[in-house]
């Protein structure tokens, strides 16, 4: 995040980032047996949402945000 006080950073830490909404829409389409919207089939979306996460760099005593 560009600073822990920025609104986008607060949203992400609260689990309310835009990626969460897209993930929920994708999940609901799959669960409902519906065809996935084209956005989720786009190679650019796949590239933007696929990354490796290394938790070694996250301190164990990170304060929780409401």
Predicted model as a PDB file, atoms N, CA, C, CB and O in Angstrom, pLDDT in the B-factor column:
MODEL        1                                                                  
ATOM      1  N   UNK A   1       0.843  -1.196   0.000  1.00 56.00           N  
ATOM      2  CA  UNK A   1       0.000   0.000   0.000  1.00 56.00           C  
ATOM      3  C   UNK A   1       0.878   1.245   0.000  1.00 56.00           C  
ATOM      4  CB  UNK A   1      -0.953   0.006   1.223  1.00 56.00           C  
ATOM      5  O   UNK A   1       2.004   1.226   0.496  1.00 56.00           O  
ATOM      6  N   UNK A   2       0.360   2.300  -0.548  1.00 53.00           N  
ATOM      7  CA  UNK A   2       1.092   3.546  -0.627  1.00 53.00           C  
ATOM      8  C   UNK A   2       1.060   4.317   0.672  1.00 53.00           C  
ATOM      9  CB  UNK A   2       0.547   4.390  -1.726  1.00 53.00           C  
ATOM     10  O   UNK A   2       1.288   5.527   0.662  1.00 53.00           O  
ATOM     11  N   UNK A   3       0.799   3.696   1.745  1.00 53.00           N  
ATOM     12  CA  UNK A   3       0.703   4.329   3.054  1.00 53.00           C  
ATOM     13  C   UNK A   3      -0.493   3.722   3.762  1.00 53.00           C  
ATOM     14  CB  UNK A   3       0.571   5.890   2.938  1.00 53.00           C  
ATOM     15  O   UNK A   3      -1.585   3.663   3.197  1.00 53.00           O  
ATOM     16  N   UNK A   4      -0.304   3.278   4.974  1.00 53.00           N  
ATOM     17  CA  UNK A   4      -1.363   2.545   5.663  1.00 53.00           C  
ATOM     18  C   UNK A   4      -2.591   3.397   5.962  1.00 53.00           C  
ATOM     19  CB  UNK A   4      -0.831   1.979   6.944  1.00 53.00           C  
ATOM     20  O   UNK A   4      -3.634   2.869   6.348  1.00 53.00           O  
ATOM     21  N   UNK A   5      -2.473   4.714   5.785  1.00 65.00           N  
ATOM     22  CA  UNK A   5      -3.619   5.581   6.073  1.00 65.00           C  
ATOM     23  C   UNK A   5      -4.447   5.904   4.829  1.00 65.00           C  
ATOM     24  CB  UNK A   5      -3.139   6.869   6.707  1.00 65.00           C  
ATOM     25  O   UNK A   5      -5.490   6.550   4.930  1.00 65.00           O  
ATOM     26  N   UNK A   6      -3.992   5.463   3.668  1.00 73.00           N  
ATOM     27  CA  UNK A   6      -4.725   5.770   2.445  1.00 73.00           C  
ATOM     28  C   UNK A   6      -6.015   4.947   2.397  1.00 73.00           C  
ATOM     29  CB  UNK A   6      -3.849   5.492   1.194  1.00 73.00           C  
ATOM     30  O   UNK A   6      -6.028   3.797   2.835  1.00 73.00           O  
ATOM     31  N   UNK A   7      -7.101   5.525   1.867  1.00 75.00           N  
ATOM     32  CA  UNK A   7      -8.384   4.786   1.805  1.00 75.00           C  
ATOM     33  C   UNK A   7      -8.291   3.430   1.108  1.00 75.00           C  
ATOM     34  CB  UNK A   7      -9.415   5.625   1.092  1.00 75.00           C  
ATOM     35  O   UNK A   7      -8.854   2.464   1.624  1.00 75.00           O  
ATOM     36  N   UNK A   8      -7.605   3.300  -0.049  1.00 70.00           N  
ATOM     37  CA  UNK A   8      -7.525   1.965  -0.662  1.00 70.00           C  
ATOM     38  C   UNK A   8      -6.819   0.945   0.237  1.00 70.00           C  
ATOM     39  CB  UNK A   8      -6.797   2.051  -1.998  1.00 70.00           C  
ATOM     40  O   UNK A   8      -7.212  -0.221   0.279  1.00 70.00           O  
ATOM     41  N   UNK A   9      -5.801   1.373   0.941  1.00 73.00           N  
ATOM     42  CA  UNK A   9      -5.079   0.465   1.823  1.00 73.00           C  
ATOM     43  C   UNK A   9      -5.979   0.014   2.976  1.00 73.00           C  
ATOM     44  CB  UNK A   9      -3.804   1.140   2.366  1.00 73.00           C  
ATOM     45  O   UNK A   9      -5.975  -1.160   3.346  1.00 73.00           O  
ATOM     46  N   UNK A  10      -6.730   0.924   3.529  1.00 76.00           N  
ATOM     47  CA  UNK A  10      -7.662   0.569   4.613  1.00 76.00           C  
ATOM     48  C   UNK A  10      -8.719  -0.409   4.111  1.00 76.00           C  
ATOM     49  CB  UNK A  10      -8.341   1.836   5.187  1.00 76.00           C  
ATOM     50  O   UNK A  10      -9.082  -1.347   4.820  1.00 76.00           O  
ATOM     51  N   UNK A  11      -9.212  -0.194   2.894  1.00 73.00           N  
ATOM     52  CA  UNK A  11     -10.223  -1.096   2.334  1.00 73.00           C  
ATOM     53  C   UNK A  11      -9.663  -2.506   2.175  1.00 73.00           C  
ATOM     54  CB  UNK A  11     -10.724  -0.569   0.977  1.00 73.00           C  
ATOM     55  O   UNK A  11     -10.325  -3.481   2.528  1.00 73.00           O  
ATOM     56  N   UNK A  12      -8.464  -2.615   1.654  1.00 71.00           N  
ATOM     57  CA  UNK A  12      -7.854  -3.924   1.443  1.00 71.00           C  
ATOM     58  C   UNK A  12      -7.636  -4.620   2.775  1.00 71.00           C  
ATOM     59  CB  UNK A  12      -6.524  -3.792   0.684  1.00 71.00           C  
ATOM     60  O   UNK A  12      -7.935  -5.806   2.913  1.00 71.00           O  
ATOM     61  N   UNK A  13      -7.124  -3.904   3.742  1.00 74.00           N  
ATOM     62  CA  UNK A  13      -6.884  -4.514   5.061  1.00 74.00           C  
ATOM     63  C   UNK A  13      -8.182  -4.948   5.728  1.00 74.00           C  
ATOM     64  CB  UNK A  13      -6.143  -3.536   5.973  1.00 74.00           C  
ATOM     65  O   UNK A  13      -8.174  -5.874   6.540  1.00 74.00           O  
ATOM     66  N   UNK A  14      -9.279  -4.310   5.409  1.00 76.00           N  
ATOM     67  CA  UNK A  14     -10.578  -4.671   5.974  1.00 76.00           C  
ATOM     68  C   UNK A  14     -11.262  -5.760   5.142  1.00 76.00           C  
ATOM     69  CB  UNK A  14     -11.480  -3.432   6.063  1.00 76.00           C  
ATOM     70  O   UNK A  14     -12.387  -6.156   5.448  1.00 76.00           O  
ATOM     71  N   UNK A  15     -10.590  -6.247   4.091  1.00 70.00           N  
ATOM     72  CA  UNK A  15     -11.174  -7.273   3.243  1.00 70.00           C  
ATOM     73  C   UNK A  15     -12.212  -6.723   2.286  1.00 70.00           C  
ATOM     74  CB  UNK A  15     -11.788  -8.340   4.085  1.00 70.00           C  
ATOM     75  O   UNK A  15     -13.074  -7.464   1.813  1.00 70.00           O  
ATOM     76  N   UNK A  16     -12.141  -5.423   1.993  1.00 70.00           N  
ATOM     77  CA  UNK A  16     -13.138  -4.782   1.146  1.00 70.00           C  
ATOM     78  C   UNK A  16     -12.550  -4.220  -0.136  1.00 70.00           C  
ATOM     79  CB  UNK A  16     -13.821  -3.688   1.905  1.00 70.00           C  
ATOM     80  O   UNK A  16     -13.141  -3.329  -0.746  1.00 70.00           O  
ATOM     81  N   UNK A  17     -11.405  -4.721  -0.551  1.00 70.00           N  
ATOM     82  CA  UNK A  17     -10.803  -4.251  -1.796  1.00 70.00           C  
ATOM     83  C   UNK A  17     -11.607  -4.724  -2.998  1.00 70.00           C  
ATOM     84  CB  UNK A  17      -9.353  -4.733  -1.908  1.00 70.00           C  
ATOM     85  O   UNK A  17     -12.366  -5.688  -2.890  1.00 70.00           O  
ATOM     86  N   UNK A  18     -11.455  -4.069  -4.134  1.00 74.00           N  
ATOM     87  CA  UNK A  18     -12.229  -4.445  -5.319  1.00 74.00           C  
ATOM     88  C   UNK A  18     -11.983  -5.882  -5.769  1.00 74.00           C  
ATOM     89  CB  UNK A  18     -11.909  -3.510  -6.451  1.00 74.00           C  
ATOM     90  O   UNK A  18     -12.870  -6.503  -6.354  1.00 74.00           O  
ATOM     91  N   UNK A  19     -10.803  -6.413  -5.507  1.00 76.00           N  
ATOM     92  CA  UNK A  19     -10.536  -7.797  -5.897  1.00 76.00           C  
ATOM     93  C   UNK A  19     -11.424  -8.772  -5.144  1.00 76.00           C  
ATOM     94  CB  UNK A  19      -9.075  -8.141  -5.657  1.00 76.00           C  
ATOM     95  O   UNK A  19     -11.761  -9.833  -5.669  1.00 76.00           O  
ATOM     96  N   UNK A  20     -11.810  -8.428  -3.918  1.00 78.00           N  
ATOM     97  CA  UNK A  20     -12.699  -9.302  -3.138  1.00 78.00           C  
ATOM     98  C   UNK A  20     -14.084  -9.361  -3.764  1.00 78.00           C  
ATOM     99  CB  UNK A  20     -12.800  -8.813  -1.682  1.00 78.00           C  
ATOM    100  O   UNK A  20     -14.715 -10.418  -3.785  1.00 78.00           O  
ATOM    101  N   UNK A  21     -14.551  -8.244  -4.265  1.00 82.00           N  
ATOM    102  CA  UNK A  21     -15.874  -8.215  -4.898  1.00 82.00           C  
ATOM    103  C   UNK A  21     -15.863  -9.040  -6.181  1.00 82.00           C  
ATOM    104  CB  UNK A  21     -16.305  -6.759  -5.199  1.00 82.00           C  
ATOM    105  O   UNK A  21     -16.809  -9.779  -6.456  1.00 82.00           O  
ATOM    106  N   UNK A  22     -14.797  -8.915  -6.962  1.00 86.00           N  
ATOM    107  CA  UNK A  22     -14.691  -9.695  -8.193  1.00 86.00           C  
ATOM    108  C   UNK A  22     -14.583 -11.188  -7.875  1.00 86.00           C  
ATOM    109  CB  UNK A  22     -13.474  -9.233  -9.021  1.00 86.00           C  
ATOM    110  O   UNK A  22     -15.166 -12.021  -8.570  1.00 86.00           O  
ATOM    111  N   UNK A  23     -13.846 -11.514  -6.840  1.00 86.00           N  
ATOM    112  CA  UNK A  23     -13.714 -12.911  -6.441  1.00 86.00           C  
ATOM    113  C   UNK A  23     -15.078 -13.477  -6.038  1.00 86.00           C  
ATOM    114  CB  UNK A  23     -12.706 -13.050  -5.278  1.00 86.00           C  
ATOM    115  O   UNK A  23     -15.405 -14.613  -6.383  1.00 86.00           O  
ATOM    116  N   UNK A  24     -15.864 -12.696  -5.317  1.00 89.00           N  
ATOM    117  CA  UNK A  24     -17.200 -13.143  -4.906  1.00 89.00           C  
ATOM    118  C   UNK A  24     -18.115 -13.328  -6.117  1.00 89.00           C  
ATOM    119  CB  UNK A  24     -17.824 -12.134  -3.924  1.00 89.00           C  
ATOM    120  O   UNK A  24     -18.877 -14.293  -6.170  1.00 89.00           O  
ATOM    121  N   UNK A  25     -18.048 -12.417  -7.088  1.00 90.00           N  
ATOM    122  CA  UNK A  25     -18.871 -12.553  -8.288  1.00 90.00           C  
ATOM    123  C   UNK A  25     -18.498 -13.823  -9.055  1.00 90.00           C  
ATOM    124  CB  UNK A  25     -18.711 -11.316  -9.194  1.00 90.00           C  
ATOM    125  O   UNK A  25     -19.371 -14.549  -9.531  1.00 90.00           O  
ATOM    126  N   UNK A  26     -17.204 -14.081  -9.167  1.00 91.00           N  
ATOM    127  CA  UNK A  26     -16.743 -15.289  -9.866  1.00 91.00           C  
ATOM    128  C   UNK A  26     -17.232 -16.535  -9.141  1.00 91.00           C  
ATOM    129  CB  UNK A  26     -15.198 -15.306  -9.976  1.00 91.00           C  
ATOM    130  O   UNK A  26     -17.735 -17.467  -9.769  1.00 91.00           O  
ATOM    131  N   UNK A  27     -17.087 -16.551  -7.835  1.00 93.00           N  
ATOM    132  CA  UNK A  27     -17.516 -17.694  -7.030  1.00 93.00           C  
ATOM    133  C   UNK A  27     -19.019 -17.941  -7.180  1.00 93.00           C  
ATOM    134  CB  UNK A  27     -17.162 -17.467  -5.553  1.00 93.00           C  
ATOM    135  O   UNK A  27     -19.450 -19.083  -7.340  1.00 93.00           O  
ATOM    136  N   UNK A  28     -19.803 -16.883  -7.128  1.00 94.00           N  
ATOM    137  CA  UNK A  28     -21.257 -17.028  -7.247  1.00 94.00           C  
ATOM    138  C   UNK A  28     -21.664 -17.559  -8.619  1.00 94.00           C  
ATOM    139  CB  UNK A  28     -21.942 -15.689  -6.988  1.00 94.00           C  
ATOM    140  O   UNK A  28     -22.587 -18.368  -8.725  1.00 94.00           O  
ATOM    141  N   UNK A  29     -20.983 -17.109  -9.665  1.00 93.00           N  
ATOM    142  CA  UNK A  29     -21.288 -17.609 -11.011  1.00 93.00           C  
ATOM    143  C   UNK A  29     -20.996 -19.107 -11.088  1.00 93.00           C  
ATOM    144  CB  UNK A  29     -20.467 -16.841 -12.084  1.00 93.00           C  
ATOM    145  O   UNK A  29     -21.792 -19.868 -11.637  1.00 93.00           O  
ATOM    146  N   UNK A  30     -19.868 -19.525 -10.545  1.00 94.00           N  
ATOM    147  CA  UNK A  30     -19.507 -20.945 -10.561  1.00 94.00           C  
ATOM    148  C   UNK A  30     -20.487 -21.752  -9.717  1.00 94.00           C  
ATOM    149  CB  UNK A  30     -18.067 -21.146 -10.047  1.00 94.00           C  
ATOM    150  O   UNK A  30     -20.975 -22.794 -10.156  1.00 94.00           O  
ATOM    151  N   UNK A  31     -20.775 -21.276  -8.506  1.00 96.00           N  
ATOM    152  CA  UNK A  31     -21.670 -21.988  -7.599  1.00 96.00           C  
ATOM    153  C   UNK A  31     -23.088 -22.092  -8.178  1.00 96.00           C  
ATOM    154  CB  UNK A  31     -21.708 -21.285  -6.237  1.00 96.00           C  
ATOM    155  O   UNK A  31     -23.784 -23.082  -7.948  1.00 96.00           O  
ATOM    156  N   UNK A  32     -23.506 -21.082  -8.918  1.00 95.00           N  
ATOM    157  CA  UNK A  32     -24.840 -21.081  -9.499  1.00 95.00           C  
ATOM    158  C   UNK A  32     -24.915 -21.777 -10.849  1.00 95.00           C  
ATOM    159  CB  UNK A  32     -25.322 -19.680  -9.640  1.00 95.00           C  
ATOM    160  O   UNK A  32     -25.978 -21.824 -11.468  1.00 95.00           O  
ATOM    161  N   UNK A  33     -23.791 -22.317 -11.307  1.00 96.00           N  
ATOM    162  CA  UNK A  33     -23.782 -23.010 -12.585  1.00 96.00           C  
ATOM    163  C   UNK A  33     -23.922 -22.081 -13.777  1.00 96.00           C  
ATOM    164  CB  UNK A  33     -24.874 -24.018 -12.614  1.00 96.00           C  
ATOM    165  O   UNK A  33     -24.308 -22.508 -14.866  1.00 96.00           O  
ATOM    166  N   UNK A  34     -23.610 -20.816 -13.569  1.00 94.00           N  
ATOM    167  CA  UNK A  34     -23.726 -19.834 -14.645  1.00 94.00           C  
ATOM    168  C   UNK A  34     -22.419 -19.741 -15.433  1.00 94.00           C  
ATOM    169  CB  UNK A  34     -24.107 -18.453 -14.076  1.00 94.00           C  
ATOM    170  O   UNK A  34     -21.355 -20.135 -14.955  1.00 94.00           O  
ATOM    171  N   UNK A  35     -22.526 -19.222 -16.621  1.00 93.00           N  
ATOM    172  CA  UNK A  35     -21.347 -18.990 -17.458  1.00 93.00           C  
ATOM    173  C   UNK A  35     -20.561 -17.829 -16.865  1.00 93.00           C  
ATOM    174  CB  UNK A  35     -21.750 -18.696 -18.945  1.00 93.00           C  
ATOM    175  O   UNK A  35     -21.137 -16.819 -16.462  1.00 93.00           O  
ATOM    176  N   UNK A  36     -19.241 -17.980 -16.816  1.00 91.00           N  
ATOM    177  CA  UNK A  36     -18.402 -16.901 -16.294  1.00 91.00           C  
ATOM    178  C   UNK A  36     -18.434 -15.701 -17.234  1.00 91.00           C  
ATOM    179  CB  UNK A  36     -16.952 -17.386 -16.098  1.00 91.00           C  
ATOM    180  O   UNK A  36     -18.371 -15.875 -18.451  1.00 91.00           O  
ATOM    181  N   UNK A  37     -18.531 -14.494 -16.698  1.00 90.00           N  
ATOM    182  CA  UNK A  37     -18.432 -13.306 -17.541  1.00 90.00           C  
ATOM    183  C   UNK A  37     -17.069 -13.261 -18.239  1.00 90.00           C  
ATOM    184  CB  UNK A  37     -18.652 -12.025 -16.701  1.00 90.00           C  
ATOM    185  O   UNK A  37     -16.081 -13.783 -17.723  1.00 90.00           O  
ATOM    186  N   UNK A  38     -17.030 -12.645 -19.391  1.00 93.00           N  
ATOM    187  CA  UNK A  38     -15.810 -12.578 -20.209  1.00 93.00           C  
ATOM    188  C   UNK A  38     -14.603 -12.045 -19.439  1.00 93.00           C  
ATOM    189  CB  UNK A  38     -16.054 -11.706 -21.424  1.00 93.00           C  
ATOM    190  O   UNK A  38     -13.474 -12.464 -19.693  1.00 93.00           O  
ATOM    191  N   UNK A  39     -14.831 -11.127 -18.503  1.00 91.00           N  
ATOM    192  CA  UNK A  39     -13.731 -10.561 -17.728  1.00 91.00           C  
ATOM    193  C   UNK A  39     -12.858 -11.653 -17.118  1.00 91.00           C  
ATOM    194  CB  UNK A  39     -14.273  -9.651 -16.628  1.00 91.00           C  
ATOM    195  O   UNK A  39     -11.630 -11.570 -17.157  1.00 91.00           O  
ATOM    196  N   UNK A  40     -13.493 -12.671 -16.558  1.00 91.00           N  
ATOM    197  CA  UNK A  40     -12.754 -13.725 -15.869  1.00 91.00           C  
ATOM    198  C   UNK A  40     -12.029 -14.670 -16.821  1.00 91.00           C  
ATOM    199  CB  UNK A  40     -13.689 -14.514 -15.002  1.00 91.00           C  
ATOM    200  O   UNK A  40     -11.181 -15.451 -16.390  1.00 91.00           O  
ATOM    201  N   UNK A  41     -12.348 -14.609 -18.091  1.00 93.00           N  
ATOM    202  CA  UNK A  41     -11.711 -15.455 -19.094  1.00 93.00           C  
ATOM    203  C   UNK A  41     -10.572 -14.735 -19.814  1.00 93.00           C  
ATOM    204  CB  UNK A  41     -12.742 -15.927 -20.103  1.00 93.00           C  
ATOM    205  O   UNK A  41      -9.839 -15.340 -20.596  1.00 93.00           O  
ATOM    206  N   UNK A  42     -10.435 -13.454 -19.545  1.00 93.00           N  
ATOM    207  CA  UNK A  42      -9.425 -12.645 -20.208  1.00 93.00           C  
ATOM    208  C   UNK A  42      -8.034 -12.966 -19.659  1.00 93.00           C  
ATOM    209  CB  UNK A  42      -9.740 -11.150 -20.036  1.00 93.00           C  
ATOM    210  O   UNK A  42      -7.856 -13.032 -18.443  1.00 93.00           O  
ATOM    211  N   UNK A  43      -7.043 -13.169 -20.537  1.00 93.00           N  
ATOM    212  CA  UNK A  43      -5.682 -13.458 -20.059  1.00 93.00           C  
ATOM    213  C   UNK A  43      -5.111 -12.346 -19.168  1.00 93.00           C  
ATOM    214  CB  UNK A  43      -4.757 -13.676 -21.247  1.00 93.00           C  
ATOM    215  O   UNK A  43      -4.329 -12.623 -18.258  1.00 93.00           O  
ATOM    216  N   UNK A  44      -5.489 -11.121 -19.420  1.00 91.00           N  
ATOM    217  CA  UNK A  44      -5.014 -10.017 -18.582  1.00 91.00           C  
ATOM    218  C   UNK A  44      -5.523 -10.126 -17.156  1.00 91.00           C  
ATOM    219  CB  UNK A  44      -5.439  -8.687 -19.174  1.00 91.00           C  
ATOM    220  O   UNK A  44      -4.798  -9.812 -16.212  1.00 91.00           O  
ATOM    221  N   UNK A  45      -6.763 -10.568 -16.991  1.00 87.00           N  
ATOM    222  CA  UNK A  45      -7.315 -10.761 -15.642  1.00 87.00           C  
ATOM    223  C   UNK A  45      -6.547 -11.880 -14.931  1.00 87.00           C  
ATOM    224  CB  UNK A  45      -8.844 -11.098 -15.707  1.00 87.00           C  
ATOM    225  O   UNK A  45      -6.213 -11.761 -13.752  1.00 87.00           O  
ATOM    226  N   UNK A  46      -6.273 -12.960 -15.655  1.00 87.00           N  
ATOM    227  CA  UNK A  46      -5.520 -14.074 -15.061  1.00 87.00           C  
ATOM    228  C   UNK A  46      -4.133 -13.608 -14.622  1.00 87.00           C  
ATOM    229  CB  UNK A  46      -5.395 -15.245 -16.066  1.00 87.00           C  
ATOM    230  O   UNK A  46      -3.674 -13.961 -13.535  1.00 87.00           O  
ATOM    231  N   UNK A  47      -3.471 -12.825 -15.456  1.00 87.00           N  
ATOM    232  CA  UNK A  47      -2.140 -12.316 -15.097  1.00 87.00           C  
ATOM    233  C   UNK A  47      -2.193 -11.388 -13.885  1.00 87.00           C  
ATOM    234  CB  UNK A  47      -1.522 -11.578 -16.285  1.00 87.00           C  
ATOM    235  O   UNK A  47      -1.311 -11.425 -13.026  1.00 87.00           O  
ATOM    236  N   UNK A  48      -3.228 -10.560 -13.823  1.00 82.00           N  
ATOM    237  CA  UNK A  48      -3.342  -9.575 -12.736  1.00 82.00           C  
ATOM    238  C   UNK A  48      -3.705 -10.207 -11.403  1.00 82.00           C  
ATOM    239  CB  UNK A  48      -4.375  -8.532 -13.090  1.00 82.00           C  
ATOM    240  O   UNK A  48      -3.436  -9.625 -10.352  1.00 82.00           O  
ATOM    241  N   UNK A  49      -4.309 -11.381 -11.426  1.00 81.00           N  
ATOM    242  CA  UNK A  49      -4.774 -11.991 -10.177  1.00 81.00           C  
ATOM    243  C   UNK A  49      -3.969 -13.218  -9.764  1.00 81.00           C  
ATOM    244  CB  UNK A  49      -6.219 -12.371 -10.309  1.00 81.00           C  
ATOM    245  O   UNK A  49      -4.312 -13.880  -8.785  1.00 81.00           O  
ATOM    246  N   UNK A  50      -2.909 -13.526 -10.495  1.00 79.00           N  
ATOM    247  CA  UNK A  50      -2.085 -14.678 -10.147  1.00 79.00           C  
ATOM    248  C   UNK A  50      -0.723 -14.186  -9.670  1.00 79.00           C  
ATOM    249  CB  UNK A  50      -1.933 -15.646 -11.358  1.00 79.00           C  
ATOM    250  O   UNK A  50       0.020 -13.564 -10.429  1.00 79.00           O  
ATOM    251  N   UNK A  51      -0.405 -14.466  -8.423  1.00 75.00           N  
ATOM    252  CA  UNK A  51       0.886 -14.059  -7.885  1.00 75.00           C  
ATOM    253  C   UNK A  51       1.278 -15.023  -6.774  1.00 75.00           C  
ATOM    254  CB  UNK A  51       0.841 -12.594  -7.362  1.00 75.00           C  
ATOM    255  O   UNK A  51       0.434 -15.707  -6.194  1.00 75.00           O  
ATOM    256  N   UNK A  52       2.545 -15.060  -6.497  1.00 74.00           N  
ATOM    257  CA  UNK A  52       3.064 -15.886  -5.417  1.00 74.00           C  
ATOM    258  C   UNK A  52       3.073 -15.074  -4.129  1.00 74.00           C  
ATOM    259  CB  UNK A  52       4.486 -16.411  -5.751  1.00 74.00           C  
ATOM    260  O   UNK A  52       3.469 -13.908  -4.126  1.00 74.00           O  
ATOM    261  N   UNK A  53       2.648 -15.675  -3.062  1.00 67.00           N  
ATOM    262  CA  UNK A  53       2.628 -15.005  -1.773  1.00 67.00           C  
ATOM    263  C   UNK A  53       3.668 -15.639  -0.870  1.00 67.00           C  
ATOM    264  CB  UNK A  53       1.226 -15.074  -1.131  1.00 67.00           C  
ATOM    265  O   UNK A  53       3.676 -16.853  -0.666  1.00 67.00           O  
ATOM    266  N   UNK A  54       4.539 -14.812  -0.336  1.00 67.00           N  
ATOM    267  CA  UNK A  54       5.553 -15.286   0.596  1.00 67.00           C  
ATOM    268  C   UNK A  54       5.249 -14.680   1.964  1.00 67.00           C  
ATOM    269  CB  UNK A  54       7.001 -14.911   0.112  1.00 67.00           C  
ATOM    270  O   UNK A  54       5.388 -13.472   2.156  1.00 67.00           O  
ATOM    271  N   UNK A  55       4.841 -15.508   2.899  1.00 64.00           N  
ATOM    272  CA  UNK A  55       4.472 -15.003   4.225  1.00 64.00           C  
ATOM    273  C   UNK A  55       5.668 -14.867   5.164  1.00 64.00           C  
ATOM    274  CB  UNK A  55       3.444 -15.915   4.851  1.00 64.00           C  
ATOM    275  O   UNK A  55       5.517 -14.420   6.301  1.00 64.00           O  
ATOM    276  N   UNK A  56       6.841 -15.246   4.700  1.00 68.00           N  
ATOM    277  CA  UNK A  56       8.037 -15.131   5.526  1.00 68.00           C  
ATOM    278  C   UNK A  56       8.305 -13.667   5.874  1.00 68.00           C  
ATOM    279  CB  UNK A  56       9.251 -15.744   4.804  1.00 68.00           C  
ATOM    280  O   UNK A  56       8.879 -13.376   6.923  1.00 68.00           O  
ATOM    281  N   UNK A  57       7.896 -12.748   5.004  1.00 61.00           N  
ATOM    282  CA  UNK A  57       8.169 -11.336   5.218  1.00 61.00           C  
ATOM    283  C   UNK A  57       7.134 -10.642   6.099  1.00 61.00           C  
ATOM    284  CB  UNK A  57       8.246 -10.640   3.900  1.00 61.00           C  
ATOM    285  O   UNK A  57       7.306  -9.471   6.438  1.00 61.00           O  
ATOM    286  N   UNK A  58       6.071 -11.336   6.474  1.00 60.00           N  
ATOM    287  CA  UNK A  58       5.026 -10.743   7.301  1.00 60.00           C  
ATOM    288  C   UNK A  58       5.393 -10.968   8.767  1.00 60.00           C  
ATOM    289  CB  UNK A  58       3.620 -11.355   6.969  1.00 60.00           C  
ATOM    290  O   UNK A  58       5.542 -12.112   9.197  1.00 60.00           O  
ATOM    291  N   UNK A  59       5.539  -9.884   9.539  1.00 64.00           N  
ATOM    292  CA  UNK A  59       5.899 -10.055  10.955  1.00 64.00           C  
ATOM    293  C   UNK A  59       4.787 -10.789  11.709  1.00 64.00           C  
ATOM    294  CB  UNK A  59       6.174  -8.681  11.617  1.00 64.00           C  
ATOM    295  O   UNK A  59       3.610 -10.560  11.434  1.00 64.00           O  
ATOM    296  N   UNK A  60       5.133 -11.655  12.642  1.00 67.00           N  
ATOM    297  CA  UNK A  60       4.123 -12.457  13.362  1.00 67.00           C  
ATOM    298  C   UNK A  60       3.217 -11.627  14.267  1.00 67.00           C  
ATOM    299  CB  UNK A  60       4.809 -13.513  14.194  1.00 67.00           C  
ATOM    300  O   UNK A  60       2.106 -12.059  14.573  1.00 67.00           O  
ATOM    301  N   UNK A  61       3.654 -10.468  14.695  1.00 70.00           N  
ATOM    302  CA  UNK A  61       2.858  -9.654  15.607  1.00 70.00           C  
ATOM    303  C   UNK A  61       2.223  -8.459  14.922  1.00 70.00           C  
ATOM    304  CB  UNK A  61       3.711  -9.183  16.749  1.00 70.00           C  
ATOM    305  O   UNK A  61       2.151  -7.372  15.496  1.00 70.00           O  
ATOM    306  N   UNK A  62       1.759  -8.660  13.690  1.00 63.00           N  
ATOM    307  CA  UNK A  62       1.124  -7.577  12.939  1.00 63.00           C  
ATOM    308  C   UNK A  62      -0.199  -7.236  13.627  1.00 63.00           C  
ATOM    309  CB  UNK A  62       0.894  -7.980  11.431  1.00 63.00           C  
ATOM    310  O   UNK A  62      -1.019  -8.127  13.852  1.00 63.00           O  
ATOM    311  N   UNK A  63      -0.421  -5.960  13.966  1.00 66.00           N  
ATOM    312  CA  UNK A  63      -1.675  -5.591  14.626  1.00 66.00           C  
ATOM    313  C   UNK A  63      -2.854  -5.808  13.683  1.00 66.00           C  
ATOM    314  CB  UNK A  63      -1.631  -4.121  15.098  1.00 66.00           C  
ATOM    315  O   UNK A  63      -2.758  -5.576  12.478  1.00 66.00           O  
ATOM    316  N   UNK A  64      -3.962  -6.256  14.255  1.00 70.00           N  
ATOM    317  CA  UNK A  64      -5.179  -6.466  13.467  1.00 70.00           C  
ATOM    318  C   UNK A  64      -5.936  -5.157  13.347  1.00 70.00           C  
ATOM    319  CB  UNK A  64      -6.076  -7.554  14.105  1.00 70.00           C  
ATOM    320  O   UNK A  64      -6.034  -4.379  14.296  1.00 70.00           O  
ATOM    321  N   UNK A  65      -6.476  -4.932  12.135  1.00 65.00           N  
ATOM    322  CA  UNK A  65      -7.249  -3.725  11.879  1.00 65.00           C  
ATOM    323  C   UNK A  65      -8.719  -4.074  11.832  1.00 65.00           C  
ATOM    324  CB  UNK A  65      -6.809  -3.051  10.568  1.00 65.00           C  
ATOM    325  O   UNK A  65      -9.096  -5.094  11.256  1.00 65.00           O  
ATOM    326  N   UNK A  66      -9.557  -3.242  12.431  1.00 61.00           N  
ATOM    327  CA  UNK A  66     -11.003  -3.548  12.430  1.00 61.00           C  
ATOM    328  C   UNK A  66     -11.594  -3.499  11.046  1.00 61.00           C  
ATOM    329  CB  UNK A  66     -11.753  -2.583  13.324  1.00 61.00           C  
ATOM    330  O   UNK A  66     -12.791  -3.731  10.877  1.00 61.00           O  
TER     331      UNK A  66                                                      
ENDMDL                                                                          
END                                                                             
